[in-house]
Amino acid sequence: MLDRSAFIQNPESGIYTMHVDAELLSEFVPKPLVTHAEAERIEQARSQTRRKSFVLGRSVLRLLVAEILGVDPQTIQVGVRPDGSLYLIDLPGSISLSHSGNSAAAVFSERSVGIDIEEVKPRRDDLYTYVLHRDEYDLLSDSGLENNEATILFWTLKEAVLKGRRSGLRHSPKDVRLDIDFDSRKGLAVVGGEEEWTVVYERLSDKFQSIAFR
């Protein structure tokens, strides 16, 4: 049974998420949940950080899906599309996965869904000019956050949308326009002036986690 503090369920929207820090993974499972093929592939990565991040992400994703669908996490097969997005092989539902620092977050839904998690740490001062359209600059002051924190939040919101629609950063984040209610921590993201996504976010200690769904 999962530690419920790491597992978030939103029955109204049918969105299920899980967030785990690397040092806590052993509290959920005795060993990482990766397939033999995945383990062989990730061992080829030069960065030890990259290897650990991959193993944590796949483990968190399988724990979440197993909890929702009532299946053995060891049997869950995860495929990678040509565009880099993940999908479940022989199981229903949409999934998305994100890593940041020593943490990983996964989301599952019957809807198209995307998730992004980012550490709140100093970034370049002009990052907001890459993330926001000029018409959105008022969001920086409206958020009640200092500019660096606000920029990271908007980055996670927009990247969650782009991951959900499977275009990633091949599509400019400036084309994703945000309308956020900062009191309820939710809002609307419109891509290309017509494609609408619901977005929600939360602060997890030193990180922002955002989810986007149709």
C-alpha positions in Angstrom: 0.0 0.0 0.0 1.3 3.4 -0.9 2.1 6.1 1.6 -0.9 8.4 0.9 1.2 11.5 1.5 2.9 10.8 -1.8 -0.2 9.9 -3.7 -2.8 12.5 -4.8 -6.2 11.7 -6.2 -8.6 14.2 -7.7 -11.8 12.2 -8.3 -13.6 15.1 -9.8 -11.2 15.5 -12.7 -10.0 11.8 -12.8 -6.4 12.9 -12.4 -4.0 10.8 -10.2 -0.5 11.8 -9.4 2.5 10.6 -7.3 5.6 12.5 -6.3 8.6 10.7 -4.6 12.1 11.9 -3.6 14.9 9.4 -4.4 15.9 8.7 -0.8 12.3 7.6 0.0 11.9 5.2 -2.9 12.9 2.2 -0.7 10.0 2.9 1.6 7.6 2.0 -1.3 9.4 -0.9 -3.0 12.4 -3.2 -2.0 14.1 -2.6 -5.4 13.7 -0.2 -8.3 10.9 -1.0 -10.8 12.7 -1.1 -14.1 12.7 -3.8 -16.8 15.8 -5.7 -17.8 15.8 -3.9 -21.1 15.4 -0.5 -19.4 18.2 -1.3 -17.0 20.5 -2.2 -19.9 19.7 0.9 -21.8 20.1 3.4 -19.0 23.5 1.8 -18.0 24.8 3.2 -21.3 24.2 6.8 -20.0 27.4 8.6 -19.1 25.8 10.5 -16.2 25.1 8.7 -12.9 22.6 11.5 -12.1 20.7 10.6 -15.4 20.7 6.9 -14.5 19.3 7.5 -11.0 16.7 9.9 -12.4 15.5 7.4 -15.0 15.2 4.6 -12.5 13.3 6.8 -10.0 11.0 8.1 -12.7 10.1 4.6 -14.0 9.6 3.3 -10.5 7.3 6.1 -9.5 5.3 5.8 -12.7 4.8 2.0 -12.2 3.8 2.5 -8.6 1.1 5.0 -9.6 -0.3 3.0 -12.4 -0.3 -0.2 -10.3 -2.3 1.6 -7.6 -4.9 3.0 -10.0 -5.4 -0.1 -12.2 -4.8 -2.7 -9.5 -2.0 -4.5 -11.4 1.4 -5.8 -10.5 3.8 -3.0 -11.0 6.4 -5.5 -12.3 4.1 -6.3 -15.2 3.6 -2.7 -16.4 5.2 -2.1 -19.8 6.0 1.5 -20.8 6.6 2.5 -24.4 8.2 5.5 -25.9 6.7 7.2 -28.9 8.9 8.7 -31.7 8.0 12.2 -30.2 9.5 11.1 -26.9 6.2 10.8 -25.0 5.4 7.8 -22.8 2.5 5.4 -23.1 1.2 2.2 -21.5 1.5 -1.0 -23.5 -1.6 -3.1 -23.2 -3.1 -0.9 -20.5 -5.6 1.9 -20.8 -5.0 5.5 -19.8 -2.6 8.4 -20.5 0.6 9.0 -18.5 3.2 11.6 -18.1 6.4 11.8 -16.1 8.8 14.5 -14.9 12.1 14.7 -13.1 13.7 17.5 -11.2 16.7 17.3 -8.9 16.3 14.3 -6.6 12.5 13.9 -7.3 10.2 12.4 -9.8 6.5 13.0 -10.4 4.0 11.0 -12.5 0.4 11.5 -13.5 -2.2 9.1 -14.8 -5.6 9.8 -16.4 -8.1 8.6 -18.9 -7.7 12.1 -20.4 -4.8 13.5 -22.3 -2.5 14.7 -19.6 0.9 16.2 -18.9 3.0 16.9 -15.8 6.1 19.0 -15.0 8.0 19.5 -11.9 10.8 22.0 -11.4 13.1 23.0 -8.5 12.8 26.6 -7.4 16.3 27.9 -7.7 18.0 30.9 -9.3 17.7 31.0 -13.1 18.8 33.5 -15.7 17.1 36.9 -15.1 15.7 37.1 -18.6 14.2 33.6 -18.7 10.7 35.1 -18.5 11.1 36.6 -21.9 11.5 33.1 -23.4 8.6 31.7 -21.3 6.0 34.5 -21.5 4.4 36.4 -24.4 4.6 40.1 -23.9 0.9 40.2 -23.3 1.5 37.9 -20.3 4.1 40.0 -18.4 1.4 41.2 -16.0 1.3 37.7 -14.7 4.6 38.2 -13.0 3.2 40.8 -10.6 -0.3 39.2 -10.4 1.2 36.0 -9.1 2.4 37.5 -5.8 5.7 35.7 -6.3 9.1 37.2 -6.9 10.0 37.1 -10.6 12.3 34.0 -10.5 9.7 31.9 -8.7 6.9 33.1 -10.9 8.9 32.4 -14.1 9.6 28.8 -12.9 5.9 28.3 -12.1 4.8 29.5 -15.6 7.5 27.3 -17.1 6.0 24.2 -15.4 2.4 25.2 -16.4 3.4 25.6 -20.0 5.6 22.6 -20.2 2.9 20.4 -18.7 0.6 21.6 -21.6 3.2 20.9 -24.2 4.0 17.5 -22.8 0.3 16.7 -22.6 -0.2 17.5 -26.3 3.0 15.7 -27.1 4.7 18.6 -28.9 7.2 19.4 -26.2 9.4 22.4 -26.6 9.3 22.0 -30.3 6.3 24.3 -29.9 7.1 27.8 -28.5 5.9 28.3 -24.9 5.0 31.8 -25.9 2.1 30.3 -27.9 0.6 28.8 -24.8 -1.3 31.7 -23.2 -2.2 31.4 -19.5 -5.2 32.7 -17.5 -4.5 31.7 -13.9 -6.5 32.1 -10.7 -3.7 32.3 -8.2 -6.0 31.8 -5.2 -7.3 28.4 -6.4 -4.1 27.6 -8.2 -5.8 26.6 -11.4 -6.7 28.1 -14.7 -6.8 27.8 -18.4 -4.0 27.5 -21.0 -4.9 28.2 -24.7 -2.5 26.9 -27.4 -2.5 28.7 -30.7 -5.5 30.8 -29.8 -8.0 27.8 -29.7 -6.8 24.6 -28.1 -7.8 24.7 -24.4 -6.2 22.9 -21.5 -7.1 23.0 -17.8 -4.0 23.6 -15.7 -3.5 23.2 -11.9 -0.4 23.6 -9.8 0.9 23.2 -6.3 4.0 24.1 -4.3 5.9 21.0 -3.0 8.6 22.4 -0.6 11.3 23.7 -3.0 9.5 22.7 -6.2 6.5 23.6 -8.3 4.4 20.8 -9.8 2.0 21.5 -12.6 -0.6 19.3 -14.4 -2.4 20.0 -17.6 -5.3 18.0 -19.0 -8.0 18.3 -21.7 
